[in-house]
Amino acid sequence: MVYRLITTGTFEEKIDDMIQGKKELADLTVGEGENFITELNNTQLKEILELR
């Protein structure tokens, strides 16, 4: 026999909500077409991150 308990407001449900929120935030900040940074060489990356 297998019992399946269905409840609301569980710890797992809260974790799932957090994960979904973080995923949506990540999708907003790094969208498609923005993967150009992976194509930069070391010199170009240094220039972008250099403090002036």
C-alpha positions as CSV (number, residue, x, y, z in Angstrom):
1,M,0.0,0.0,0.0
2,V,1.2,3.5,-0.9
3,Y,-0.1,6.6,0.8
4,R,0.3,9.9,-0.9
5,L,-0.1,12.9,1.4
6,I,-1.0,16.2,-0.2
7,T,-0.6,19.3,1.9
8,T,-0.1,23.0,1.3
9,G,2.2,25.5,2.9
10,T,5.0,22.9,3.3
11,F,8.8,23.7,3.6
12,E,9.3,22.1,0.2
13,E,6.7,24.3,-1.4
14,K,8.4,27.4,0.0
15,I,11.8,26.2,-1.4
16,D,10.2,25.6,-4.8
17,D,8.8,29.2,-4.7
18,M,12.2,30.5,-3.9
19,I,13.8,28.5,-6.7
20,Q,11.2,29.7,-9.2
21,G,11.8,33.3,-8.1
22,K,15.5,33.1,-8.5
23,K,15.1,31.4,-11.9
24,E,12.8,34.2,-13.1
25,L,15.3,36.8,-11.9
26,A,18.2,35.0,-13.6
27,D,16.2,34.9,-16.9
28,L,15.6,38.7,-16.6
29,T,19.2,39.5,-16.0
30,V,20.8,37.1,-18.5
31,G,18.6,36.8,-21.5
32,E,19.1,35.2,-24.8
33,G,21.6,37.0,-27.0
34,E,23.7,38.1,-24.0
35,N,26.1,35.3,-24.1
36,F,28.6,37.4,-26.0
37,I,30.7,37.7,-22.9
38,T,31.7,34.1,-23.3
39,E,33.2,35.0,-26.6
40,L,35.6,37.7,-25.3
41,N,39.3,37.0,-24.9
42,N,41.2,37.7,-21.6
43,T,42.3,41.2,-22.7
44,Q,38.8,42.3,-23.6
45,L,37.5,40.9,-20.3
46,K,40.2,42.8,-18.4
47,E,39.2,46.1,-20.2
48,I,35.5,45.6,-19.2
49,L,36.3,44.9,-15.5
50,E,39.1,47.4,-15.1
51,L,38.5,50.3,-12.7
52,R,39.6,53.7,-14.0
